[in-house]
Amino acid sequence: MLLDSASLYFRAYFGVPESVKAPDGTPVNAVRGLLDFIARLVDDHRPTHLVACMDADWRPQWRVDLIPSYKAHRVAEEAPPGEVDTEEVPDTLSPQVPVIEAVLDAVGIARVGVPGYEADDVIGTLTALAKTPVDVVTGDRDLFQLVDDARAVRVLYPVKGVGTLETVDQGRLAQKYGIGSGAAYADLALMRGDPSDGLPGVPGIGEKTAAKLLEAHGDLAGILAAVDDPRSKLTAAQRAKFHGARDYLAVAPKVVRVAHDVPLPELDAALPRQPRAPRALAELKSRWGLGGSLERLVNTLAR
């Protein structure tokens, strides 16, 4: 089980009241919400291995170099000129992230972030290396591109917390988007575009049209070959739209598709039965008032 950690702690932050606080009054709603999420996921799905994948770089420069608008609207306005862009997040969430990291480390849950890469890239690489079935837990549709029935890779997409999850496999992709694979979803996504990620897409080519073109031509390369083939059945308007987006389409695949070759550190992803650092965990529990949420996670792991 691979967790898109930021996706989940953002969801926890907005799903748990900010009135949930540490003894000193600091909000810990994202911390406690995430711990409850993990406990529920482990209890419901019984993974043998679990990795909390982190955004060591939420907006990698190599993606920005290819598409400058990539996540540009999310950059905090107060970021000092010349310094690394920081993501605009709620003021009371940012201080909770180091607490989340410290608690996961003390519990002994593997946590991985790699400089220069997003959590999606870590997930993509771990998925590529996996020899056993993989469940990816994320609220980000971008990771639908990893779905692969032949390798038993699926996405568990939270609908309401993590108690109600939509299981996304190739059948679900076909039903919802009219496409047959995770790879086709990546091509659909880059043609459709995504304003939330600063991806313009191919103007005038929406999700349904992109799906029909993929059904007819197989993949993006097949569509572009059809654009250049005067004998193909593409309309003049469709050809014009793709010709106009040539520069974008030359770089979008590298930006939209997750990396599968991230240089990962050595890690032990086995789910721990006992906390790795009990004393540190006790101090964190007391300092941040993690109470029942931490107890539920520890007890679930012990079971």
C-alpha positions, 0 to 999 in steps of 0.5 A, spaced: 500 500 500 502 506 497 500 512 500 499 519 497 501 522 503 499 530 502 493 528 498 491 524 505 493 529 510 490 535 506 483 531 506 484 530 513 485 537 515 479 539 511 475 533 514 477 534 521 475 540 525 481 545 527 478 545 534 482 538 535 488 541 538 494 540 542 495 542 549 498 548 547 492 550 543 496 548 536 491 545 531 493 537 530 487 536 526 491 533 520 495 529 524 490 526 528 486 525 522 491 522 518 493 517 523 486 515 523 486 514 516 492 509 516 489 505 522 482 504 518 486 503 511 490 497 515 484 495 518 480 494 512 485 492 507 491 488 511 497 490 507 503 487 508 507 493 506 506 500 507 509 506 504 508 514 506 510 517 500 512 524 500 513 531 496 520 532 497 519 537 491 512 539 490 514 543 483 520 540 480 524 545 476 525 540 471 517 540 470 517 547 470 522 548 465 518 544 460 511 547 462 513 554 466 505 554 468 506 548 471 502 549 478 504 556 478 498 559 481 499 555 487 506 558 489 505 562 495 506 570 493 510 571 499 516 566 497 522 571 497 525 572 490 530 567 488 528 562 493 525 555 492 518 556 491 513 554 496 506 551 496 501 556 498 497 552 504 493 553 510 497 557 515 495 552 520 497 546 516 504 547 514 506 546 522 503 539 522 507 536 517 513 535 521 509 532 526 506 527 521 513 526 519 516 525 526 510 520 528 510 516 522 518 515 523 517 513 531 511 508 529 516 505 524 512 506 518 516 507 512 516 514 509 520 516 502 521 523 499 526 524 494 529 531 492 527 533 485 521 529 485 514 529 487 510 523 491 507 521 485 514 520 482 516 516 488 509 512 487 510 511 480 517 508 481 515 503 487 509 501 483 514 499 477 519 495 482 513 491 485 513 484 485 506 483 488 499 487 488 499 494 489 494 499 492 495 506 491 491 510 496 490 517 493 485 523 492 489 525 486 486 523 479 493 523 476 495 517 479 489 513 475 495 512 470 498 507 474 492 502 474 494 496 471 490 489 471 495 485 469 500 487 474 494 488 480 495 495 480 489 499 482 487 506 485 483 506 492 480 513 491 477 516 497 470 518 496 468 519 504 474 519 508 477 512 507 472 508 509 468 509 503 473 508 497 472 507 490 476 502 487 479 504 480 481 498 476 481 498 468 474 496 468 472 502 472 477 507 467 473 504 461 466 505 465 468 512 467 472 515 461 471 510 456 479 508 456 482 501 457 488 502 461 492 507 465 497 509 460 491 511 456 489 515 462 495 519 462 494 521 454 487 523 456 489 527 462 494 531 458 490 532 452 484 534 457 489 539 461 488 541 468 487 548 470 489 546 478 496 543 475 497 549 470 496 544 464 493 548 458 491 541 454 489 541 447 484 547 446 478 545 444 479 537 446 475 535 452 475 529 455 470 525 451 473 527 444 480 525 447 477 518 449 474 517 442 480 519 439 484 514 443 479 509 442 480 510 434 488 511 434 490 507 440 495 512 444 497 520 443 503 517 438 497 514 434 493 521 434 499 525 432 500 520 426 493 521 424 494 528 424 499 528 419 496 523 415 491 526 410 488 520 409 485 519 416 478 521 418 480 527 423 476 533 421 480 539 419 478 543 426 481 537 430 487 537 425 488 545 427 487 544 434 493 539 435 497 543 430 496 549 434 498 545 440 504 542 438 509 545 442 505 543 448 504 536 446 512 535 445 513 536 452 507 534 456 508 527 456 514 528 460 510 533 465 504 529 466 507 522 466 510 520 473 517 518 473 519 510 474 526 511 475 526 515 482 533 514 485 530 511 492 533 510 498 533 503 501 527 502 505 524 497 509 516 497 507 514 491 512 508 494 516 511 494 523 508 490 529 511 494 534 513 502 534 520 503 532 521 508 537 516 507 543 520 513 548 519 518 542 512 516 540 510 517 547 513 524 548 510 526 541 503 523 544 504 527 550 506 533 546 501 534 541 495 530 545 495 525 539 491 521 544 486 516 541 488 517 534 495 514 535 493 509 540 488 506 535 494 506 530 498 502 534 493 497 536 491 496 529 498 495 527 499 490 533 493 486 531 
